[in-house]
Amino acid sequence: MDFFNLVWIFLILASLVPLIRQQMLNSSRVVLLRRLEEKRGTRVIALIHRQESLSILGFPIARYIDIQDSEEVLRAIRLTDPEIPIDLILHTPGGLVLAAEQIAYALCRHHGKVTVFVPHYAMSGGTLLALAADEVVMDPNAVLGPVDPQLGQYPAVSILKVLEQKPPAEIDDQTFILADQSRKAIAQVHNTVYSIVKENNSEEAATRLADTLTSGIWTHDYPITVQEAQELGFKVTTEMPAEIYKLMNLYPQANPSRPSVTYIPIPYPNRPAAPGRAERKT
């Protein structure tokens, strides 16, 4: 066998190994999801967005809530009997408002109990989905986020501030157009939040929550902690099933050339003794 044949064999194997590894990873995810469904008697849907290296060159692919996600989640809900509870596992930075609204309204219309699990974070559109749940289960260190709309790279509320701080003669036409779109976007998202939460809250409480989450009082990446979420009116608990953490381990981040976090991946029920030195007892 000559050198060029060895090179071709190496290239073929190098291209197949990532595909085989990804298929094994997908199978492990399905097995764990099914185990969780049998344990809780629910339909489990995972909406997890992490950077994953899926190609032979290892380029990371970042994910957000998009139309394809809404199509898949809506299909899963249609395949579920209306009385069967739904567990939605969320790990997302947010995404398209249209896609998030479609999923949120579908969850609201589902007759069975809807539980959203947030093991790490569910920002922006992810928080909109959490609002549609009957119960939100968060890790004690997990966070949600505001749902104020963004137009391109700018918050809609900040665009409107320009009209307040500058005379019209000093404002260009594009800014006026963006301001008009900002008003509409804020009103639309406010109405969406209000319509989602009004079923289980008073009109005053629903309006107050919609105002808080859409008015831009925080930056868009502001972390809403468990305590703050409870104070805002979210029905939040922290009893996260162990299977959720195991599932997150099956969605690995893209591996950098040098890891930035290193630790021994085993639980420490007690403080470990120093190597070669016995624990002193008193």
Order of alpha helices (4+ residues) and beta strands (2+ residues): alpha-beta-beta-beta-alpha-beta-alpha-beta-beta-alpha-beta-beta-beta-beta-alpha-alpha-alpha-alpha-beta-alpha
